Amino acid sequence: MTNSYDKSYLKIALPAAFEGLFMILLASTDLIMVGTLGAFPIAAVSIFAQPRLVLLCFSRSLASSVTLLVSRKADEAGKEAASSIMKKSLTVCALLLGMLHILFFLFLEDILYLMGATPDYISLAMDYSVPALIATYFTSLTLILQAVQLGYGKTAVIMKTNVAGNIINVILSFILIFGIGPVPAMGVAGAAIGTVFATLFTLIATAAILRGDGFFAESSYVPDKDYFRQILPIFGSILSEQGSERAGMVIFSRMAAGLGPIPFAIHSVCMNICDIYWDFITGFGKASMVTAGQSCGRGSEEDWKAYKKSGMRLSFYMSCAVFVLTLIFRNEIFTIYSGDGIAPEAASIIMIFVAFVSFPEAYGVIGSSILRGSGRTAEVAAYSFFSVTLLRPIMTGLFLYGFGLGLTGVWMALVLDQMIRATCAIYFMRKLKARGWDRILADMA
């Protein structure tokens, strides 16, 4: 039975969750279409995932910083300040990510080899990755703009824009991958080119909505000392968390890629299936971060406690449903993605891990989001570094090379990492509560 806090929480969480769900399902359609071409094209597309996420960790960290600052000013009186933060952050993102994208373009083939690509599919990977770099840049700029919308709790607007963009992506990708009429079949390159146009649409649409809401009013785009004073402490902590997580994931993915194209294709498909729930529950995480930030901004301990309870309880119900459905239909789900040379039986054990990990990943996402919204970004960065950057690669290497467990060992390490992070999040939330409400507000001042 839901109470008023549950309803307010779900009003923010559900649009964000369904946006994440729709986006990953539409993105999965790309992988499914590419999967019909065989294991090598799946590997070629999947190998770019880590370089893409390395780039996005910078823009996501900045976007999260913007959301936290805006959520504390989320009223009409704070619109001018929110607009100023958005425009200056947009400048920083455009320049920083522009330089990083140029570096990645110059050394792209070396980066793909570093990620574990093999000569078997490196040419396909390059065909996909060059236009995919452009799409990633557009996505980074969009993240900054949508961070302001998220700070105001306008998740429904974000959902509509992103879903529309991804529908365009699926349509264009289908046409360009397989070829229709005068359009030649372009394979994996077609999937990336479709994404370029779709991400550009999303960027333009988001900017148009914000302009209509008055967020592009007269103010400077040039970052100043006051801007950096506000943004850098938060950005530094979140980037440390995101960067450490990405470093660990790069090593983790590199080890999985070393198993060979077919095991790596199985791993990539299972990760994509796992990401469906991850992207869904991240919507609940966004709601937890926003409600925690807004509660602190209002100075309401009652709201903070109630929204915290809502997020933890509702995410548990979701995890139970996902666990049961994934466990029962694991072979059928994997079959949807299966291309030539990939049998669902080979992935059956891995899909059990996919089902179980829904519990710790949900608690980890909700807990870390509450901590961020309450100004405790440093704690999240610290335990993320310890678990993802240090322990996960060590555990993966131990299971993979020490015990010879192959792909099963890779997923055992992933599950243990998620359990450690969930445990840390719960511990630090209890520690935060023990500090007392006045201390929490004083720390955020």
Residue pairs with C-beta under 8 A, 6 or more apart in sequence:
2 10
3 306
3 310
5 303
5 306
5 307
5 309
5 310
6 310
6 314
8 291
8 307
9 287
9 291
9 307
9 310
9 311
9 314
10 287
10 314
11 153
12 153
12 155
12 286
12 287
12 290
12 291
13 155
13 283
13 284
13 286
13 287
13 288
13 311
13 314
14 155
14 283
15 155
15 156
15 158
15 159
15 283
16 150
16 155
16 158
16 159
16 282
16 283
16 284
16 286
16 287
17 280
17 281
17 282
17 283
17 284
18 159
18 280
18 283
19 155
19 158
19 159
19 162
19 163
19 283
20 279
20 280
20 282
20 283
21 276
21 279
21 280
21 283
22 159
22 162
22 163
22 166
23 162
23 163
23 166
23 279
24 272
24 275
24 276
24 278
24 279
24 280
25 276
26 163
26 166
26 167
26 169
26 170
27 166
27 169
27 272
28 272
28 273
28 276
28 337
29 170
29 173
30 45
30 169
30 170
30 173
30 191
30 194
30 195
31 42
31 45
31 46
31 268
31 269
31 272
31 337
32 336
32 337
33 173
33 174
33 177
33 178
33 191
34 41
34 42
34 45
34 177
34 188
34 191
34 339
35 41
35 42
35 269
35 337
35 338
35 339
35 342
36 339
37 177
37 187
37 188
37 339
38 339
38 340
38 341
39 261
39 262
39 265
39 339
39 340
39 341
39 342
40 120
40 121
40 124
40 261
41 121
41 124
41 187
41 188
41 339
42 265
42 268
42 269
42 339
42 342
43 117
43 120
43 121
43 125
43 257
43 261
43 264
43 265
43 268
44 117
44 121
44 124
44 125
44 127
44 128
44 188
45 125
45 128
45 188
45 191
46 264
46 265
46 268
47 112
47 115
47 116
47 117
47 121
47 125
47 129
47 257
48 112
48 125
48 128
48 129
48 132
49 253
49 268
50 115
50 246
50 249
50 250
50 253
50 254
51 104
51 108
51 111
51 112
51 115
51 129
52 132
52 136
53 246
53 249
54 246
54 250
55 97
55 100
55 101
55 104
55 136
55 140
56 136
56 139
56 140
56 143
57 239
57 242
57 243
57 245
57 246
58 93
58 96
58 97
58 100
58 140
58 239
58 242
59 93
59 97
59 139
59 140
59 141
59 143
59 144
60 143
60 242
61 235
61 238
61 239
61 241
61 242
61 243
62 89
62 92
62 93
62 143
62 144
62 147
62 231
62 235
63 89
63 143
63 144
63 146
63 147
64 147
64 234
64 238
64 289
64 372
65 89
65 231
65 234
65 235
65 238
66 85
66 86
66 89
66 144
66 147
66 148
66 151
66 231
67 147
67 148
67 150
67 151
67 286
67 289
67 290
67 293
68 151
68 234
68 289
68 293
68 372
68 373
69 82
69 85
69 151
69 230
69 231
69 234
70 78
70 82
70 85
70 86
70 147
70 148
70 150
70 151
70 152
71 150
71 151
71 152
71 289
71 290
71 293
71 294
71 297
71 373
72 78
72 293
72 294
72 296
72 297
73 81
73 82
73 151
73 297
74 82
74 151
74 152
74 153
74 294
74 297
79 214
79 215
80 217
80 219
82 148
82 151
82 152
82 215
83 148
83 214
83 215
83 216
83 217
83 219
84 219
84 220
84 227
85 148
85 227
85 230
85 231
86 144
86 145
86 147
86 148
86 210
86 215
87 216
87 219
87 220
87 221
88 220
88 221
88 222
88 223
88 224
88 227
89 144
89 147
89 231
90 141
90 144
90 145
90 221
91 221
91 222
91 223
92 223
93 140
93 141
93 143
93 144
94 141
97 137
97 140
97 141
98 137
101 133
101 134
101 136
101 137
104 111
104 133
105 130
105 133
108 126
108 129
108 130
108 133
109 122
109 126
112 122
112 125
112 126
112 129
113 122
114 254
115 250
115 253
115 254
115 257
116 253
116 254
116 255
116 256
116 257
116 258
116 264
117 125
117 257
118 261
120 261
121 261
124 187
124 188
127 187
127 188
127 189
127 192
128 188
128 189
128 191
128 192
129 192
130 192
131 189
131 192
131 193
131 195
131 196
132 192
132 195
132 196
134 196
135 192
135 195
135 196
135 198
135 199
136 199
138 196
138 199
138 200
138 202
138 203
139 199
139 202
139 203
141 203
142 199
142 202
142 203
142 206
145 203
145 206
145 207
145 210
146 158
146 161
146 162
146 206
148 210
148 215
149 155
149 157
149 158
149 206
149 209
149 210
150 158
150 286
150 290
151 290
151 293
153 290
153 294
155 283
155 286
155 287
157 209
158 206
161 202
161 205
161 206
161 209
162 202
164 201
164 202
164 205
165 198
165 199
165 201
165 202
165 205
166 198
168 194
168 197
168 198
168 201
169 194
169 195
169 197
169 198
169 199
170 194
171 194
172 193
172 194
172 197
172 198
173 190
173 191
173 194
173 195
174 180
174 194
175 183
175 190
175 194
176 183
176 186
176 189
176 190
176 191
176 193
176 194
177 185
177 186
177 187
177 188
177 190
177 191
177 194
178 185
178 190
179 185
179 186
179 190
186 193
207 216
210 216
234 377
237 377
237 378
237 380
237 381
238 372
238 377
238 380
238 381
240 378
240 381
240 384
240 385
241 368
241 377
241 380
241 381
241 384
241 385
244 381
244 384
244 385
244 388
244 389
245 384
245 388
245 389
247 388
247 389
248 387
248 388
248 389
248 390
248 392
248 393
248 417
249 388
249 392
251 392
251 393
251 396
252 392
252 393
252 396
252 410
252 413
252 414
255 393
255 396
255 397
255 400
255 410
256 263
256 264
256 267
256 407
256 410
257 264
259 267
259 406
259 407
259 410
262 341
262 342
263 406
263 407
265 339
265 342
266 342
266 346
266 347
266 350
266 407
267 350
267 407
267 410
269 334
269 337
269 338
269 342
269 347
270 334
270 347
270 350
270 351
270 353
270 354
270 411
272 337
273 326
273 333
273 334
273 337
273 351
273 354
274 354
274 357
277 318
277 319
277 322
277 326
277 358
277 361
277 362
278 361
278 365
280 318
281 315
281 318
281 319
281 358
281 361
281 362
281 365
281 366
282 365
284 311
284 314
284 315
284 318
284 362
284 365
284 366
285 365
285 366
285 368
285 369
286 369
287 311
288 307
288 308
288 311
288 366
288 369
288 370
288 373
289 369
289 370
289 372
289 373
290 373
291 303
291 304
291 307
291 311
291 373
292 304
292 307
292 308
292 369
292 370
292 372
292 373
292 374
293 373
293 374
294 303
295 301
295 303
295 304
295 307
295 373
296 304
296 373
296 374
296 375
296 440
296 441
296 444
299 441
301 437
304 374
304 437
308 370
308 429
311 366
311 369
311 370
312 363
312 366
312 367
315 362
315 363
315 365
315 366
316 359
316 362
316 363
318 358
318 362
319 358
319 359
319 362
322 355
322 358
323 355
323 356
323 358
323 359
326 333
326 351
326 354
326 355
326 358
327 351
327 352
327 355
330 347
330 348
330 351
330 352
330 354
330 355
331 344
331 345
331 348
331 351
332 344
333 351
334 344
334 347
334 348
334 351
335 344
338 344
349 408
350 407
350 408
350 411
353 411
353 412
353 414
353 415
354 411
356 415
357 414
357 415
357 418
359 422
360 415
360 418
360 419
360 421
360 422
361 418
361 422
363 422
363 425
363 426
364 418
364 421
364 422
364 425
366 425
367 422
367 425
367 426
367 428
367 429
368 380
368 384
368 421
368 425
370 429
371 377
371 379
371 380
371 425
371 428
371 429
371 432
372 380
374 432
374 440
374 444
375 440
375 443
375 444
376 428
376 432
376 443
379 428
380 425
380 428
383 420
383 421
383 424
383 425
383 428
384 421
386 424
387 417
387 420
387 421
387 424
388 417
388 421
391 416
391 417
391 420
392 413
392 414
392 416
392 417
395 412
395 413
395 416
395 417
396 409
396 410
396 413
398 409
398 413
399 405
399 408
399 409
399 410
399 412
399 413
400 406
400 409
400 410
400 413
403 409
405 412
432 440
435 443
